[in-house]
Amino acid sequence: MSTVDLLLHPVRLRVVQAFLGDRALTTGQLRAELPDVPAATLYRHVGVLADAGVLVVAGERKVRGAAERSYRLVVEAAGVSAEDLAAMTTEDHRRAFTTFVAALLADFDRYLDRGEPDLARDGVGYRQIGLWLDDAEFADLVRDLRAVLLARADHRPVEGRRRRLVTTVHLPGEEPPVGLS
């Protein structure tokens, strides 16, 4: 199975996203985070991701005579390579983006379903901005954003912190009108 097919399956993508932030989760904890996914389906996809090396066993303990494993995401294995991206067709990209956006919608629905959402208090936002940048300026922007995020990526869960999902999408806009400089 290609990396693209492995990671961009709707259930597997949500499983991978649940582990973001260097989390170790048991399948029971994962079921609590993805309650709309049937247990057998969830276990099957965790197995597929583990067999592919995207998830690794982080620990194991006995619970009522059975082994309960906790898993951790192998971040390096949870990405689509530049070669795989280049090999994707337009329809592959459309399917992948639809899967990505559907997972984002599911995350937002889970937030709203927790009850009494307060977007300002909870730091929830969704915005879009249009910037006129040449390729070098855009590369600088992406590098700067990556540096800002990576500087915080190693933060551990401690009192007062909560896991926050930051999602980015970059799309080219229209070309400037002819004769504008």
N, C-alpha and C positions, 0 to 999 in steps of 0.2 A: 504494500500500500504506500502510495506517495505521501510525503510529508504534508502536502496540501490537503489531500483527502483525509489524512489522519487528524489534522488539527482543525479543519474547517467543517467538520461534522457538527451539527447544532448542539448535540449533547456533550460531545467531547470538548468543544470550545468552552462551554459553560463550566465543565469540570476543571479545565485548565485555568480559567479565569478565577475560579473559587480558590485556587492555591496561590494566586498572585500575592506578593507581600511576604514571601518566605514563610508560608504557613505549613504546618504539618497537621493533617486531618485524617481521621478515621473515616471509613465509609459511612458509619453512623452519623458523624458530624456533617459529612458531605450531604447525606440524605436530608438532614435538617435544613441545610442551606438551599437545596434544590428539591423541595417537597413535591413539585409537579412532575418530577421524573420518576417513573416506576422503579422500585428497588432493583428488580432483575436487570432492567435496562442500565441503571447506574452501575451496578456491579460489573456488567459485561463491558461497558466502556472504560471503567477504571482498569479492568484487566487488559484491554487493548492498549491503553496508554502505558501501563506498566510493562507489558511485553515489548513495546516499542522504545522503552527507555525514557519516556517523557515524565513518568512518575517513578519514583524509587521508594522502597520501603524504608521509612525513617525510624521505625520502632515496632515492637511487637510485644503484646502482653496477653496473658490468659484471662479470658472472661467466661465464666461458667463452663470451663473446660475447652473452649474454642479459642483459637488464636485471633486476636484483634490486631490488625496492622494499621499503623498510621503511615501515610504517604507524604512525600514532599515532591515538589515540582523541580525538574531539572531544566532550568531556564534556557540553557543553551540548546536543548533538544526541543523546546517549545516555540521555535521560530521557523518561519519559512525563509529559506535561503534566497539570495539574489538570483541564483540559477533557476530555482523552482518558480519564482515570480516571473522571470523572463519567459519561461516555458508555458505559462498559463495563457489560455485563450481569453478573448473578451468575455465570453460566457462564463468561464471559470472565475474571472475577476468579479463579474456581476453576482454570481452565486456566493463567492467568498464574502463580498461586502454585505450582501443581504444577510448572511449568517452572522456576521459581526454585528450589524445593526440590530438584528433580532435579539442577540445576547445582551446588547446594551439596553434595549427596551425591557427585557426580562429583569435586568438589574434595577432599573428605575421602578418597575412595577413592584418588585420586592421591597424597595425603599418605601413607596407609597402605602403598601399593604401593612407595614409595621404599625401604622396608626399615627394620627396626629402629625403629619409631616409639617415641618417648619423649615423651608428651604434656606432662609437666612441663618437661622440658628445652626442648622446642620451643615452649612457650607456647600449646599447643592447649587449648581449653576449650569446653565447651558447657554453658550453664546457663540456668535459667529462674527468674524471681522474680516474685511477685505483689505489686503495690503498690496501696494504696488512695489514689487521687489524684483530685481534681476536675479539670475541664477545664483550668483555669488552671495548676494544679500540673503536669499532664501536659505542657502546652505549654512550661512552664519546663524540665522534664526533657529534652524533645526538643531544645530550644534549647541547653541545656548540653551534651548529648551531641554535638550537631553542632559546637559550638565546640571541644570537646576534640579531636574528630577532624580538623576543618579546620586546627587549629593544627599538625598533623603532616602534613597532606596534601601540602605542598610539599617534604618531605624528599626529597633526591636519593639515589640508590643510591650508597653509598660503602662502603669496607671496614668490616666489622663489622655492617652493616645487612642485613636480609633483608626481602623483600616479605612483608607479613602481610595476610591477608584478614580484615576485621572485618565481620561480617554482623549486621544488626539486623532484628528483626521485632517490631512492636508490635501487640498484639491486645487488644480490650476483654475483660475478664473478666465474671463475673457481677455482677449488682446486689447491693447489701448486703441482708441479710434485712430484711423489713418490720419497722418499729418500732425499728430499730437507728439510733442517731445518734451 
